[in-house]
Amino acid sequence: MLFRKKHKLRKSENLRLFEQVEKHKIQIDSEKQLINRSIDPSDDVLIRAKVTEAIYSFLLREARERQASKDKLR
């Protein structure tokens, strides 16, 4: 009885983690396309791309540390 709430909470947080990973992956892809298409990308765009990649890699490390996978969520 006591551990059911903990399991549900962990599952919902893992789901939220994977949603964030997917969101940042899409954002990285769009920023890379923007950089590749532009002749002279501004420093703001380059910095934003680096920050997004850093957040994405942090989220992936967090998912690995939690040993979370999308298969376990379903």
Backbone as XML, in Angstrom:
<?xml version="1.0"?>
<chain id="A" units="angstrom">
  <residue number="1" name="MET">
    <atom name="N" x="0.807" y="-1.178" z="0.000"/>
    <atom name="CA" x="0.000" y="0.000" z="0.000"/>
    <atom name="C" x="0.863" y="1.259" z="0.000"/>
  </residue>
  <residue number="2" name="LEU">
    <atom name="N" x="1.913" y="1.222" z="0.767"/>
    <atom name="CA" x="2.752" y="2.395" z="0.939"/>
    <atom name="C" x="3.566" y="2.707" z="-0.309"/>
  </residue>
  <residue number="3" name="PHE">
    <atom name="N" x="3.980" y="1.685" z="-1.040"/>
    <atom name="CA" x="4.882" y="1.890" z="-2.167"/>
    <atom name="C" x="4.160" y="2.164" z="-3.477"/>
  </residue>
  <residue number="4" name="ARG">
    <atom name="N" x="2.859" y="2.042" z="-3.507"/>
    <atom name="CA" x="2.121" y="2.298" z="-4.740"/>
    <atom name="C" x="2.232" y="3.759" z="-5.166"/>
  </residue>
  <residue number="5" name="LYS">
    <atom name="N" x="2.115" y="4.651" z="-4.221"/>
    <atom name="CA" x="2.191" y="6.074" z="-4.532"/>
    <atom name="C" x="3.583" y="6.427" z="-5.052"/>
  </residue>
  <residue number="6" name="LYS">
    <atom name="N" x="4.608" y="5.829" z="-4.460"/>
    <atom name="CA" x="5.976" y="6.079" z="-4.887"/>
    <atom name="C" x="6.189" y="5.592" z="-6.321"/>
  </residue>
  <residue number="7" name="HIS">
    <atom name="N" x="5.628" y="4.438" z="-6.639"/>
    <atom name="CA" x="5.764" y="3.898" z="-7.989"/>
    <atom name="C" x="5.047" y="4.781" z="-9.011"/>
  </residue>
  <residue number="8" name="LYS">
    <atom name="N" x="3.859" y="5.251" z="-8.677"/>
    <atom name="CA" x="3.109" y="6.122" z="-9.588"/>
    <atom name="C" x="3.839" y="7.451" z="-9.791"/>
  </residue>
  <residue number="9" name="LEU">
    <atom name="N" x="4.407" y="7.962" z="-8.719"/>
    <atom name="CA" x="5.134" y="9.217" z="-8.806"/>
    <atom name="C" x="6.374" y="9.071" z="-9.687"/>
  </residue>
  <residue number="10" name="ARG">
    <atom name="N" x="7.100" y="7.984" z="-9.496"/>
    <atom name="CA" x="8.293" y="7.734" z="-10.308"/>
    <atom name="C" x="7.922" y="7.579" z="-11.778"/>
  </residue>
  <residue number="11" name="LYS">
    <atom name="N" x="6.848" y="6.885" z="-12.052"/>
    <atom name="CA" x="6.401" y="6.682" z="-13.427"/>
    <atom name="C" x="6.009" y="8.008" z="-14.076"/>
  </residue>
  <residue number="12" name="SER">
    <atom name="N" x="5.297" y="8.847" z="-13.332"/>
    <atom name="CA" x="4.885" y="10.134" z="-13.903"/>
    <atom name="C" x="6.092" y="11.051" z="-14.122"/>
  </residue>
  <residue number="13" name="GLU">
    <atom name="N" x="7.062" y="11.006" z="-13.218"/>
    <atom name="CA" x="8.258" y="11.832" z="-13.397"/>
    <atom name="C" x="9.107" y="11.332" z="-14.561"/>
  </residue>
  <residue number="14" name="ASN">
    <atom name="N" x="9.183" y="10.030" z="-14.744"/>
    <atom name="CA" x="9.906" y="9.492" z="-15.896"/>
    <atom name="C" x="9.220" y="9.887" z="-17.193"/>
  </residue>
  <residue number="15" name="LEU">
    <atom name="N" x="7.909" y="9.874" z="-17.189"/>
    <atom name="CA" x="7.162" y="10.303" z="-18.372"/>
    <atom name="C" x="7.452" y="11.768" z="-18.679"/>
  </residue>
  <residue number="16" name="ARG">
    <atom name="N" x="7.451" y="12.599" z="-17.642"/>
    <atom name="CA" x="7.756" y="14.024" z="-17.823"/>
    <atom name="C" x="9.194" y="14.220" z="-18.316"/>
  </residue>
  <residue number="17" name="LEU">
    <atom name="N" x="10.118" y="13.402" z="-17.832"/>
    <atom name="CA" x="11.513" y="13.464" z="-18.267"/>
    <atom name="C" x="11.622" y="13.160" z="-19.755"/>
  </residue>
  <residue number="18" name="PHE">
    <atom name="N" x="10.925" y="12.112" z="-20.212"/>
    <atom name="CA" x="10.985" y="11.758" z="-21.628"/>
    <atom name="C" x="10.320" y="12.802" z="-22.510"/>
  </residue>
  <residue number="19" name="GLU">
    <atom name="N" x="9.285" y="13.443" z="-22.004"/>
    <atom name="CA" x="8.666" y="14.530" z="-22.766"/>
    <atom name="C" x="9.643" y="15.693" z="-22.936"/>
  </residue>
  <residue number="20" name="GLN">
    <atom name="N" x="10.376" y="16.006" z="-21.889"/>
    <atom name="CA" x="11.375" y="17.075" z="-21.955"/>
    <atom name="C" x="12.504" y="16.702" z="-22.921"/>
  </residue>
  <residue number="21" name="VAL">
    <atom name="N" x="12.926" y="15.440" z="-22.890"/>
    <atom name="CA" x="13.983" y="14.980" z="-23.799"/>
    <atom name="C" x="13.536" y="15.150" z="-25.246"/>
  </residue>
  <residue number="22" name="GLU">
    <atom name="N" x="12.324" y="14.723" z="-25.543"/>
    <atom name="CA" x="11.802" y="14.842" z="-26.909"/>
    <atom name="C" x="11.683" y="16.307" z="-27.334"/>
  </residue>
  <residue number="23" name="LYS">
    <atom name="N" x="11.208" y="17.153" z="-26.424"/>
    <atom name="CA" x="11.055" y="18.578" z="-26.743"/>
    <atom name="C" x="12.407" y="19.219" z="-27.071"/>
  </residue>
  <residue number="24" name="HIS">
    <atom name="N" x="13.416" y="18.899" z="-26.274"/>
    <atom name="CA" x="14.736" y="19.479" z="-26.509"/>
    <atom name="C" x="15.391" y="18.900" z="-27.762"/>
  </residue>
  <residue number="25" name="LYS">
    <atom name="N" x="15.120" y="17.645" z="-28.073"/>
    <atom name="CA" x="15.661" y="17.051" z="-29.298"/>
    <atom name="C" x="15.088" y="17.762" z="-30.525"/>
  </residue>
  <residue number="26" name="ILE">
    <atom name="N" x="13.811" y="18.030" z="-30.515"/>
    <atom name="CA" x="13.176" y="18.737" z="-31.629"/>
    <atom name="C" x="13.754" y="20.149" z="-31.742"/>
  </residue>
  <residue number="27" name="GLN">
    <atom name="N" x="13.942" y="20.798" z="-30.602"/>
    <atom name="CA" x="14.497" y="22.146" z="-30.607"/>
    <atom name="C" x="15.934" y="22.153" z="-31.132"/>
  </residue>
  <residue number="28" name="ILE">
    <atom name="N" x="16.735" y="21.164" z="-30.762"/>
    <atom name="CA" x="18.112" y="21.063" z="-31.261"/>
    <atom name="C" x="18.107" y="20.898" z="-32.769"/>
  </residue>
  <residue number="29" name="ASP">
    <atom name="N" x="17.240" y="20.020" z="-33.267"/>
    <atom name="CA" x="17.169" y="19.803" z="-34.714"/>
    <atom name="C" x="16.789" y="21.078" z="-35.465"/>
  </residue>
  <residue number="30" name="SER">
    <atom name="N" x="15.828" y="21.817" z="-34.947"/>
    <atom name="CA" x="15.411" y="23.044" z="-35.638"/>
    <atom name="C" x="16.511" y="24.111" z="-35.581"/>
  </residue>
  <residue number="31" name="GLU">
    <atom name="N" x="17.215" y="24.193" z="-34.450"/>
    <atom name="CA" x="18.300" y="25.171" z="-34.357"/>
    <atom name="C" x="19.468" y="24.805" z="-35.264"/>
  </residue>
  <residue number="32" name="LYS">
    <atom name="N" x="19.752" y="23.524" z="-35.407"/>
    <atom name="CA" x="20.826" y="23.098" z="-36.313"/>
    <atom name="C" x="20.468" y="23.417" z="-37.757"/>
  </residue>
  <residue number="33" name="GLN">
    <atom name="N" x="19.195" y="23.216" z="-38.106"/>
    <atom name="CA" x="18.762" y="23.570" z="-39.459"/>
    <atom name="C" x="18.893" y="25.071" z="-39.684"/>
  </residue>
  <residue number="34" name="LEU">
    <atom name="N" x="18.531" y="25.861" z="-38.704"/>
    <atom name="CA" x="18.635" y="27.313" z="-38.812"/>
    <atom name="C" x="20.086" y="27.734" z="-38.996"/>
  </residue>
  <residue number="35" name="ILE">
    <atom name="N" x="20.978" y="27.130" z="-38.234"/>
    <atom name="CA" x="22.404" y="27.467" z="-38.340"/>
    <atom name="C" x="22.961" y="27.051" z="-39.696"/>
  </residue>
  <residue number="36" name="ASN">
    <atom name="N" x="22.570" y="25.867" z="-40.169"/>
    <atom name="CA" x="23.068" y="25.395" z="-41.463"/>
    <atom name="C" x="22.549" y="26.231" z="-42.624"/>
  </residue>
  <residue number="37" name="ARG">
    <atom name="N" x="21.347" y="26.750" z="-42.516"/>
    <atom name="CA" x="20.760" y="27.527" z="-43.603"/>
    <atom name="C" x="21.210" y="28.986" z="-43.615"/>
  </residue>
  <residue number="38" name="SER">
    <atom name="N" x="21.667" y="29.475" z="-42.487"/>
    <atom name="CA" x="22.050" y="30.880" z="-42.430"/>
    <atom name="C" x="23.493" y="31.069" z="-42.906"/>
  </residue>
  <residue number="39" name="ILE">
    <atom name="N" x="23.734" y="32.208" z="-43.486"/>
    <atom name="CA" x="25.069" y="32.527" z="-43.989"/>
    <atom name="C" x="25.990" y="32.889" z="-42.836"/>
  </residue>
  <residue number="40" name="ASP">
    <atom name="N" x="25.515" y="33.763" z="-41.987"/>
    <atom name="CA" x="26.300" y="34.201" z="-40.835"/>
    <atom name="C" x="25.405" y="34.172" z="-39.598"/>
  </residue>
  <residue number="41" name="PRO">
    <atom name="N" x="25.375" y="33.015" z="-38.896"/>
    <atom name="CA" x="24.493" y="32.939" z="-37.721"/>
    <atom name="C" x="24.968" y="33.865" z="-36.604"/>
  </residue>
  <residue number="42" name="SER">
    <atom name="N" x="24.038" y="34.459" z="-35.930"/>
    <atom name="CA" x="24.392" y="35.383" z="-34.850"/>
    <atom name="C" x="24.891" y="34.593" z="-33.636"/>
  </residue>
  <residue number="43" name="ASP">
    <atom name="N" x="25.554" y="35.320" z="-32.770"/>
    <atom name="CA" x="26.087" y="34.694" z="-31.560"/>
    <atom name="C" x="24.969" y="34.190" z="-30.655"/>
  </residue>
  <residue number="44" name="ASP">
    <atom name="N" x="23.850" y="34.904" z="-30.643"/>
    <atom name="CA" x="22.721" y="34.480" z="-29.811"/>
    <atom name="C" x="22.200" y="33.107" z="-30.231"/>
  </residue>
  <residue number="45" name="VAL">
    <atom name="N" x="22.111" y="32.879" z="-31.525"/>
    <atom name="CA" x="21.620" y="31.600" z="-32.028"/>
    <atom name="C" x="22.601" y="30.484" z="-31.677"/>
  </residue>
  <residue number="46" name="LEU">
    <atom name="N" x="23.887" y="30.739" z="-31.820"/>
    <atom name="CA" x="24.893" y="29.733" z="-31.501"/>
    <atom name="C" x="24.914" y="29.408" z="-30.016"/>
  </residue>
  <residue number="47" name="ILE">
    <atom name="N" x="24.789" y="30.431" z="-29.188"/>
    <atom name="CA" x="24.778" y="30.217" z="-27.739"/>
    <atom name="C" x="23.526" y="29.453" z="-27.322"/>
  </residue>
  <residue number="48" name="ARG">
    <atom name="N" x="22.388" y="29.822" z="-27.894"/>
    <atom name="CA" x="21.137" y="29.124" z="-27.574"/>
    <atom name="C" x="21.216" y="27.654" z="-27.982"/>
  </residue>
  <residue number="49" name="ALA">
    <atom name="N" x="21.864" y="27.366" z="-29.113"/>
    <atom name="CA" x="22.019" y="25.984" z="-29.555"/>
    <atom name="C" x="22.911" y="25.198" z="-28.586"/>
  </residue>
  <residue number="50" name="LYS">
    <atom name="N" x="23.975" y="25.817" z="-28.120"/>
    <atom name="CA" x="24.862" y="25.138" z="-27.174"/>
    <atom name="C" x="24.158" y="24.877" z="-25.845"/>
  </residue>
  <residue number="51" name="VAL">
    <atom name="N" x="23.368" y="25.839" z="-25.379"/>
    <atom name="CA" x="22.639" y="25.666" z="-24.126"/>
    <atom name="C" x="21.612" y="24.541" z="-24.257"/>
  </residue>
  <residue number="52" name="THR">
    <atom name="N" x="20.919" y="24.507" z="-25.375"/>
    <atom name="CA" x="19.925" y="23.460" z="-25.604"/>
    <atom name="C" x="20.580" y="22.091" z="-25.660"/>
  </residue>
  <residue number="53" name="GLU">
    <atom name="N" x="21.744" y="21.995" z="-26.304"/>
    <atom name="CA" x="22.460" y="20.721" z="-26.357"/>
    <atom name="C" x="22.938" y="20.301" z="-24.970"/>
  </residue>
  <residue number="54" name="ALA">
    <atom name="N" x="23.349" y="21.257" z="-24.157"/>
    <atom name="CA" x="23.791" y="20.941" z="-22.799"/>
    <atom name="C" x="22.620" y="20.430" z="-21.956"/>
  </residue>
  <residue number="55" name="ILE">
    <atom name="N" x="21.473" y="21.065" z="-22.085"/>
    <atom name="CA" x="20.287" y="20.616" z="-21.348"/>
    <atom name="C" x="19.875" y="19.225" z="-21.810"/>
  </residue>
  <residue number="56" name="TYR">
    <atom name="N" x="19.921" y="18.997" z="-23.115"/>
    <atom name="CA" x="19.555" y="17.694" z="-23.678"/>
    <atom name="C" x="20.481" y="16.596" z="-23.162"/>
  </residue>
  <residue number="57" name="SER">
    <atom name="N" x="21.774" y="16.861" z="-23.139"/>
    <atom name="CA" x="22.708" y="15.844" z="-22.657"/>
    <atom name="C" x="22.517" y="15.595" z="-21.160"/>
  </residue>
  <residue number="58" name="PHE">
    <atom name="N" x="22.201" y="16.655" z="-20.396"/>
    <atom name="CA" x="21.918" y="16.478" z="-18.974"/>
    <atom name="C" x="20.692" y="15.595" z="-18.763"/>
  </residue>
  <residue number="59" name="LEU">
    <atom name="N" x="19.644" y="15.833" z="-19.544"/>
    <atom name="CA" x="18.428" y="15.033" z="-19.410"/>
    <atom name="C" x="18.672" y="13.574" z="-19.778"/>
  </residue>
  <residue number="60" name="LEU">
    <atom name="N" x="19.498" y="13.340" z="-20.793"/>
    <atom name="CA" x="19.821" y="11.962" z="-21.157"/>
    <atom name="C" x="20.610" y="11.269" z="-20.055"/>
  </residue>
  <residue number="61" name="ARG">
    <atom name="N" x="21.556" y="11.995" z="-19.453"/>
    <atom name="CA" x="22.309" y="11.414" z="-18.334"/>
    <atom name="C" x="21.394" y="11.111" z="-17.162"/>
  </residue>
  <residue number="62" name="GLU">
    <atom name="N" x="20.441" y="11.975" z="-16.911"/>
    <atom name="CA" x="19.487" y="11.752" z="-15.825"/>
    <atom name="C" x="18.636" y="10.511" z="-16.091"/>
  </residue>
  <residue number="63" name="ALA">
    <atom name="N" x="18.213" y="10.321" z="-17.332"/>
    <atom name="CA" x="17.420" y="9.145" z="-17.679"/>
    <atom name="C" x="18.254" y="7.871" z="-17.524"/>
  </residue>
  <residue number="64" name="ARG">
    <atom name="N" x="19.517" y="7.927" z="-17.916"/>
    <atom name="CA" x="20.391" y="6.766" z="-17.735"/>
    <atom name="C" x="20.605" y="6.462" z="-16.258"/>
  </residue>
  <residue number="65" name="GLU">
    <atom name="N" x="20.789" y="7.490" z="-15.466"/>
    <atom name="CA" x="21.017" y="7.297" z="-14.041"/>
    <atom name="C" x="19.791" y="6.691" z="-13.363"/>
  </residue>
  <residue number="66" name="ARG">
    <atom name="N" x="18.622" y="7.106" z="-13.790"/>
    <atom name="CA" x="17.383" y="6.550" z="-13.253"/>
    <atom name="C" x="17.092" y="5.170" z="-13.799"/>
  </residue>
  <residue number="67" name="GLN">
    <atom name="N" x="17.811" y="4.761" z="-14.829"/>
    <atom name="CA" x="17.594" y="3.512" z="-15.552"/>
    <atom name="C" x="16.159" y="3.448" z="-16.073"/>
  </residue>
  <residue number="68" name="ALA">
    <atom name="N" x="15.723" y="4.565" z="-16.590"/>
    <atom name="CA" x="14.365" y="4.677" z="-17.120"/>
    <atom name="C" x="14.376" y="4.374" z="-18.612"/>
  </residue>
  <residue number="69" name="SER">
    <atom name="N" x="13.329" y="3.744" z="-19.078"/>
    <atom name="CA" x="13.182" y="3.503" z="-20.503"/>
    <atom name="C" x="11.717" y="3.691" z="-20.877"/>
  </residue>
  <residue number="70" name="LYS">
    <atom name="N" x="11.491" y="3.967" z="-22.129"/>
    <atom name="CA" x="10.124" y="4.187" z="-22.595"/>
    <atom name="C" x="9.313" y="2.896" z="-22.553"/>
  </residue>
  <residue number="71" name="ASP">
    <atom name="N" x="9.968" y="1.761" z="-22.669"/>
    <atom name="CA" x="9.261" y="0.492" z="-22.627"/>
    <atom name="C" x="8.624" y="0.234" z="-21.264"/>
  </residue>
  <residue number="72" name="LYS">
    <atom name="N" x="9.274" y="0.689" z="-20.202"/>
    <atom name="CA" x="8.744" y="0.470" z="-18.860"/>
    <atom name="C" x="7.538" y="1.354" z="-18.565"/>
  </residue>
  <residue number="73" name="LEU">
    <atom name="N" x="7.383" y="2.437" z="-19.311"/>
    <atom name="CA" x="6.283" y="3.357" z="-19.050"/>
    <atom name="C" x="4.953" y="2.824" z="-19.573"/>
  </residue>
  <residue number="74" name="ARG">
    <atom name="N" x="4.989" y="1.996" z="-20.539"/>
    <atom name="CA" x="3.750" y="1.495" z="-21.140"/>
    <atom name="C" x="3.306" y="0.222" z="-20.498"/>
  </residue>
</chain>
